[in-house]
Amino acid sequence: ECQSINRQIQETTAELQSLRRATAPLEEEVKRLDVRIKSIQAQINAAIAKQKKLEKEVADREVKLAEHYVLFGKKIRELYKSLRGSSLLVQLLSRVGVGKINRELAYQGMASDVDKQLILGLSDEILSLEKDKKGLEKQKLNLATLQKNLDEQAGFFRKEVATSKKYQSELEGKIAALSARQQEILGEKQGTFQTTVG
């Protein structure tokens, strides 16, 4: 029985050493992966922080755009009222000096140009805002996908190492139990040997 236990100890020890040799590269890969994971996680966190800052900027721009839109609406109403209220010809004829007429025409032309610029700026801002919103949504999806893939890979390697370590621990326990049993048998034989000699 002692030889059988000794053989089992040797086989189990060989299996344990083989398992350790097989697990060592996996453990090294997990260490390298952990370093890469930390680096990628830092990049993801930086991208998320940048994204949150951009979201705030977009929200602020939306508020400003709403304010501009309200002002623009008021200007359109005023322009409509002034055009409906009296025609330009009536306004021109009612004013007495040519200088006043020229100034009024120049003023209305400038006001019209400013309104046109406001309209162009407003439409450009709306387009830019929509583009940025779509970009943010796309970036959110990409970051979520990256995070998910990273978590899955890290989980897989950690699970494999944990399973291997657990099995190694079981083998070590088996070796310890077999060694204890071997010592017990040797102790019994030695006790029997002393009893028969003594």
C-alpha positions in Angstrom: 0.0 0.0 0.0 2.9 2.4 0.7 4.3 1.9 -2.8 0.8 2.6 -4.2 0.5 5.8 -2.2 4.1 6.8 -3.2 3.2 6.2 -6.9 0.0 8.3 -6.5 2.0 11.1 -4.9 4.6 11.0 -7.7 1.8 11.0 -10.4 -0.1 13.8 -8.6 3.1 15.8 -8.1 4.0 15.4 -11.8 0.5 16.5 -12.8 0.7 19.5 -10.5 4.1 20.5 -12.0 2.8 20.0 -15.5 -0.3 22.1 -14.6 1.9 24.9 -13.1 4.1 24.9 -16.3 0.9 25.1 -18.4 -0.6 27.8 -16.2 2.5 30.0 -16.0 2.2 31.5 -19.5 -1.6 32.0 -18.9 -0.7 33.9 -15.6 1.8 36.0 -17.5 -0.7 36.7 -20.2 -3.2 37.8 -17.5 -0.6 40.1 -16.0 0.1 41.6 -19.4 -3.6 41.8 -20.0 -4.1 43.6 -16.7 -1.6 46.2 -17.7 -3.3 46.7 -21.1 -6.7 46.7 -19.4 -5.6 49.4 -17.0 -4.2 51.5 -19.9 -7.3 50.9 -22.1 -9.6 51.6 -19.1 -7.7 54.9 -18.5 -8.3 55.8 -22.2 -12.0 54.9 -21.9 -12.3 56.9 -18.7 -10.6 59.9 -20.4 -12.9 59.5 -23.4 -16.0 59.3 -21.2 -14.8 62.5 -19.3 -14.3 64.2 -22.6 -17.7 63.0 -23.8 -19.4 64.4 -20.7 -17.7 67.7 -21.2 -18.9 67.8 -24.8 -22.4 66.8 -23.7 -22.4 69.8 -21.3 -21.1 72.1 -24.1 -23.9 70.8 -26.4 -26.5 71.4 -23.7 -25.2 74.9 -23.2 -25.3 75.5 -27.0 -28.8 74.2 -27.1 -29.8 76.8 -24.4 -28.1 79.6 -26.3 -29.6 78.4 -29.6 -33.1 78.5 -27.9 -32.4 82.1 -26.8 -31.3 83.1 -30.3 -34.3 81.4 -31.7 -36.6 83.4 -29.4 -34.8 86.7 -30.4 -35.0 85.8 -34.0 -38.8 85.1 -33.7 -39.3 88.6 -32.2 -37.3 90.2 -35.0 -39.4 88.3 -37.6 -42.6 89.5 -35.9 -41.4 93.1 -35.7 -40.3 93.0 -39.4 -43.7 91.5 -40.4 -45.6 94.1 -38.4 -43.5 96.9 -39.9 -44.1 95.6 -43.4 -47.8 95.1 -42.8 -48.2 98.3 -41.0 -47.2 100.6 -43.7 -45.6 100.1 -47.0 -42.1 101.3 -47.7 -43.4 103.8 -50.3 -45.7 105.4 -47.8 -42.8 105.6 -45.3 -40.6 107.3 -47.9 -43.2 109.8 -49.0 -44.1 110.7 -45.5 -40.6 111.7 -44.7 -39.5 115.0 -45.8 -35.8 115.1 -46.5 -33.7 113.1 -49.0 -31.0 112.7 -46.3 -33.6 111.2 -43.9 -34.8 108.8 -46.7 -31.3 107.7 -47.5 -30.5 107.1 -43.8 -33.7 105.2 -43.3 -33.0 103.0 -46.4 -29.4 102.4 -45.3 -30.6 101.5 -41.8 -33.2 99.1 -43.0 -30.6 97.6 -45.4 -28.2 97.1 -42.5 -30.8 95.7 -40.3 -31.9 93.3 -43.1 -28.2 92.2 -43.6 -27.8 91.6 -39.8 -31.0 89.6 -39.8 -29.7 87.5 -42.7 -26.5 86.9 -40.9 -28.4 85.9 -37.8 -30.5 83.4 -39.8 -27.4 81.9 -41.5 -25.6 81.7 -38.1 -28.6 80.1 -36.5 -29.0 77.5 -39.2 -25.3 76.7 -39.1 -25.4 76.3 -35.4 -28.4 74.0 -35.6 -26.6 71.8 -38.2 -23.5 71.8 -36.1 -25.4 70.9 -33.0 -27.2 68.0 -34.7 -23.9 66.7 -36.0 -22.3 66.9 -32.6 -25.3 65.1 -31.0 -25.0 62.3 -33.5 -21.3 62.1 -33.0 -21.8 61.9 -29.2 -24.3 59.0 -29.6 -22.0 57.1 -31.9 -19.1 57.7 -29.4 -21.3 56.5 -26.5 -22.0 53.2 -28.4 -18.4 52.7 -29.3 -17.2 53.3 -25.7 -19.9 50.9 -24.4 -18.8 48.2 -26.9 -15.1 48.7 -26.0 -15.9 48.5 -22.3 -18.0 45.3 -22.8 -15.3 43.6 -24.9 -12.6 44.6 -22.4 -14.6 43.2 -19.5 -15.4 40.0 -21.4 -11.7 39.3 -22.2 -10.5 40.1 -18.7 -13.2 38.0 -17.2 -12.3 35.0 -19.5 -8.6 35.1 -18.6 -9.3 35.6 -14.9 -11.7 32.7 -14.8 -9.3 30.4 -16.6 -6.5 31.3 -14.1 -8.9 30.9 -11.1 -10.0 27.5 -12.4 -6.4 26.4 -12.8 -5.4 27.7 -9.4 -8.4 26.0 -7.8 -7.3 22.7 -9.5 -3.7 23.2 -8.4 -5.0 23.7 -4.8 -7.0 20.5 -5.0 -3.9 18.6 -6.3 -1.8 20.1 -3.4 -4.5 19.0 -1.0 -4.5 15.5 -2.5 -0.7 15.3 -2.3 -0.8 16.4 1.4 -3.4 13.8 2.2 -1.5 11.1 0.4 1.7 12.2 2.2 0.0 12.1 5.5 -1.4 8.7 4.8 2.1 7.5 3.7 3.6 8.8 7.0 0.8 7.1 8.9 1.6 3.8 7.2 5.3 4.2 7.7 4.7 5.1 11.4 2.6 1.9 11.8 5.3 -0.2 10.1 8.0 1.3 12.2 5.9 0.7 15.3 5.3 -2.9 14.3 9.0 -3.3 13.5 9.9 -2.0 17.0 7.3 -4.2 18.6 8.6 -7.4 16.8 12.3 -6.5 17.5 11.8 -5.4 21.0 
